[in-house]
Structure formats: C-alpha cells, structure tokens
C-alpha cells in the first residue's frame, strides 16, 4: 500500500504545481465545498492518479467500516478498551448512540442541562460569591482541559456577554500568580478541570488558588466547581455534587471541549451560543459520515496531509490562520494531531511501516510573515502550509484592514506556488543598477524556488457554529489519518513516562532524598539548581 503511494509521489517530484493549472477546471476539481466552507487543495501536486491511489488505500484499510464503528460506540480505542464517542457530546437529544448496550445520549443531555442551569445562574447573578455576583471565572486545567476551552474562548470573543474568563495550566507558579493577582477572590469562581481530580499540575494550581481565596473568603469551597468524574475527591475539597460535572471514559481529553470541559465557553457566550457551537460540529459529523470521499472535507484534508507527509516526506505542516482570534488554534491542533497520531506502533503491536504524525506548528497571519515565512519561502525544507481565512471580520468599521488581511493570505499561497525565477530576479536587480558578478550575487539572494504546496480553508465568518465545524473538521482529519496509518489515535501513553519520573524526582530536587541511582547528567543538573536556588 505504502509502496504504491511512494511510487505515485516519486512520479510527482518534478511536477510544478503552477503547470497543473493549465487544466482550467483544476481549482474546482481539487476543492471541496460544504457547510458554507471552501477547502481548496489545488495548490498541491495531487493529481487524479494520486487521489485514486489514496482512496484505494482507504478501501484497503476498511475506512468506512471503521468510521461507522466509531460513531456507533464500538471500542475502537483498543489499548484502553474504550469507545471513542466525543461526537455523542454534540448529538441531538433524539439520537440513539449505544456504548456497551446503553444509549449514552440521555445522560449527555442531562449533563448539558445541568451545565446550562449553572451557567445561567452565574450569568444572571443568582449564584454569587461572598462579594456579590461572579465577575471572573478561572479555569484550572492542562492539556485537553485547557487548550480547547482557552482557544475557543479567544476565538468567540465577539460573543462574550458573561463573566470574564481566565485560564491557568502551567505548574510554573508565574502562571497562576499572573492570572490571580488582579482578580477579586470574593467575586471569582474557580473551575478545576481534571477528570480524575488527581492531575498533579492541575491540583497543585488548584491548591494555590484555594489558599489565595481562603485569605478573603470564609468558605472557599463555595466558590469552586469541578469538571471531574471523581465525586469522592471533589467532596473532599468541599465542592458539592451539584457543582461537579463529570464525563465518561469514552471522551478523550483533547476531544472534550464539547461537554463539561467546555463549561467556561458556555459561561462566556451563553447556553444558546454554545448550542450553536455544538450544532456546527454535529453538521460536520453528518457531512463526514455521509459525503462521498472526494466530496468529503475531512477526508480530503486528511488525504492531503498523508500525501505531503507519508508520500512526499514533508515531516512538518504549518497551520496559518489569518484570523487573529484563532491565535491559539495551532497550539490546539498540536495536541489534537501530535498526541493522537504521534505513535510508532500499529494496532496489532508491530512497528509502523512509515513515519506517522507530522510536526504541527504555526502562528496567525500576518504576524508569521515577519517571523518564519522567510524559512518557508527560501529555506531548504519544504513545509506544506494550511491557511485559514474568514471572508468577513467582526469589526465592520475596520473592513479595510480585513481586506488587507485577505490580500496577504491569498498572496502568500500564490507566492509559495509561483516563486520567483533567477531571470526575473536578474531583471529586477539590473533595473536597480547592478552589473556583472554583483548583479548575479544580488539576484540569487532574491530567488524564490516556489512549487511549495499549500491548502486554503475559507469560511464566511468566525461564529460559534463555524468554530464548531472547523474543530470537528480537524478531529475527523485525525481519525482518517490514523486509520490509514493503522494506529490508535485515542490513547496517549507517551504522556505518562515523563510525569512518572517527575514524581520520583521531586523529593530529590527538594532535598528530601539523595540522588543515588540517577544518571550523572541528572545529578549534575539537580546540584546546579540546588546551589543557585540558595
């Protein structure tokens, strides 16, 4: 299977993307329109033969049955013997989705109703802190309990009409210090987001927040809520069950913002807008489940990624949202994609025959243009770029700036494809008066090789519904790529080892234990820290 893809990729090595546009219908043929969005992948070396190869691979991997298994509650997370049902968190109340013979949808909507009631009580002032109505909500979590809701709250800022929202994730004390120092503990609510209520970074920050609040609030537990399934632990913290919102093992952390982990989003934008967010994701679910392969946006986004990474050997992809409010989307996708598909073992336990997930990174445009685009345009490695752009911004009085933003985004994808030849560069430098060897030297510095692939995702405007569609689009992309790679996209054992060693190292760092048994490097580093800490 992979040999055929590699042969197809080898045949495309000398193709210039711009030459493929001699076929006038290419832009239409190599794009997908769905749900008000346009995904254009025509500025790549994909051809009909390569698409045929990739769709054949999907058939070989049993993609369609695997997709149906996920939506139906089959335990496709085989290493943990769990279903993968984050899609159930956005299902209609009338839907029936079974896991181990039980319809999970009623429980999902019961929790959603509880979230709505609590969110409304914060927003209308009926739930109050010791100093009055809640003005600020601090979400303390890490990984999926932070990246998703933090990203979404920034993205949906134009729709905020509730208490201010803040996020703490890093165990570095500087993070929680910076967030809490300007807040009033008497009007602040703390949300502790940890399914087990044992995550060391989260619980360390939560204890710090509790100590901060206890200096001014008689009953700190009265201004805490928990996004957790451990009722025993939350009760020990004095958090009553009615302020604890749990979720099942079939919801992975990085897929969890649709349920209780998204409570901060609901508090910020309201239950109705949050429902629109869920509806947008559900519409993408329906599209992914029913659309033909070549008209299926998540499938084509995934196949483009497979083509670039496993086919052409480009080991990284840049996510470049030309939308300031999607500034945290690249970081969110880093976890979603790299934690999901950063594996080296197939489902059956054998080594993967190809490299798996790419390195995902990026920044919003136009900021990135003045930072790393130099490397993208003229560096020695090809980096596929994924642009995201809204046709319309929210600041209508600044429409002229959005037009400049749009022009920059479209120009970058065009420049990546076309480049600039040495002959054109010579002509430009000659016009500036350069001659001879200096003309040649100056010209070479101004050559852009071009032929660098990019895709563009366009959407009308960044609304709650549209954000739901975009996130679900990338979730399903991860699924498709994981199926092709033959790996389990829904465990994350690679997160565990460093955390286990950190627990063992902490008493050594504090001086409570000696460093016997540790390697010389670690001993030397600990000794340096102890000396300089004092």
ABEGO torsion letter per residue (X at the ends): XAAAAAAAAAAAAABBAAAAAABAAAAAABBBBBGGBBBBAAABABBAAAAAAAAAAAAAAGAAAAAAAAAAGBBABAAAGBBBAAAAAABBAABBBBBGGBBAAAAAAAAAAAAAAAAAAAAAGABBBAAEBBABBBBBBBEAAAAAAAAAAAAAAAABABBBBBBBABABAAAAAAAAAABBAAABBBBBBBAAGABAAAAAAAAAAAAAAAAABABAAAABBBBBABAAAAAAAGBBAAABBBBBAABBAAAAAABAAAAAAAAAAEAAAAAAAAAAAAAAAAAAAABBAAABAAAAAAAAAAAAAAAAGBABBBBBBBBAAAAAAAAAAAAAAAAAABBABBAAGBBBABBBBBBBBEBBOAAAAAAAAAAAAABABBBBBBBBBBABBABAAAAAAAAAAAAAAAAAAAAAAAEBBAAAAAAAAAAAGBBEAAAAAAAAAABBAEGBBBBBBBBABBBAAAAAAAAAAAAAAAAAAAAAAGBBAABBAAAAAAAAAAAAAAAAAAGABBABGBBAAAAAAAAAAAAAAX
